[in-house]
Amino acid sequence: GTRDRQAFLATILDPKLQIDPYTVEDFDIRRYGDVALLSGRTQMTGHYDGAAFSSHYRYIDVYALQDGQWRVVSVQITPVRE
């Protein structure tokens, strides 16, 4: 489903979430003026509230250059079926 910024940040900053080191595959950056698209694929493992998890997904992040700073304006994550 769709989550807003606050819900997304609350999830990734939750102290119960522990993410193991991971690598990004198929990483690509495409810049179109003041907009950049970053995409890739990753497999992530870790623990949430003591329970182990594993996820495999593709993502695309959209950045916009605002006042000389690159800022995330959109994050899209799609699970990859095994």
Secondary structure, 3 states (H helix, E strand, C coil): CCCCHHHHHHHHCCCCEEECCCCEEEEEEEEECCEEEEEEEEEEEEEECCEEEEEEEEEEEEEEEECCEEEEEEEEEEECCC
